[in-house]
Amino acid sequence: MRLLSVLAAGSQQLARRVLVGAALAVACALSGAVGVGFATYALFEELRFSYGVVNASIGLGAIYLIAAGVLCLCYRRTGSRPVASASSGLSREPASKAEALGVAARTSGAPQAAALSIGAELVKQMTPLQLTMLAVIAGFVAGRRL
């Protein structure tokens, strides 16, 4: 019976996390939609005073069409890559030294070693600006986790 109570408590905690996450996602989406609505209205009013109602509507429509086109291109670019199966990934030769180290570390059963070797190779290939931005993002994430 103790096992069942532990499983029930774990599933309740998971359900609570999922529910809170979904509620926060809906709140973020609604907040973003309201913000976009107000920004659109403010931009329309400014364009209306400068160019008239018809030209303001055409300009605002063009802005949204361009944004939709860019988002569509981004979606197509991310969705166009086929997912490689696990068997095909193991049969091919590693393309770089970092990939070879990662494969060797993963097959040896040390995932930490694989992460460190791949991370070291990536850091060697980054520019100072990229390293600085990585440090800023890592600091932000670490601060949010604490």
Secondary structure, 3 states (H helix, E strand, C coil): CHHHHHHHHHHHHHHHHHHHHHHHHHHHHHHHHHHHHHHHHHHHHHHHHHHCHHHHHHHHHHHHHHHHHHHHHHHHHHHCCCCCCHHHHHHCCCCCHHHHHHHHHHHCCCHHHHHHHHHHHHHHHCCHHHHHHHHHHHHHHHHHHC
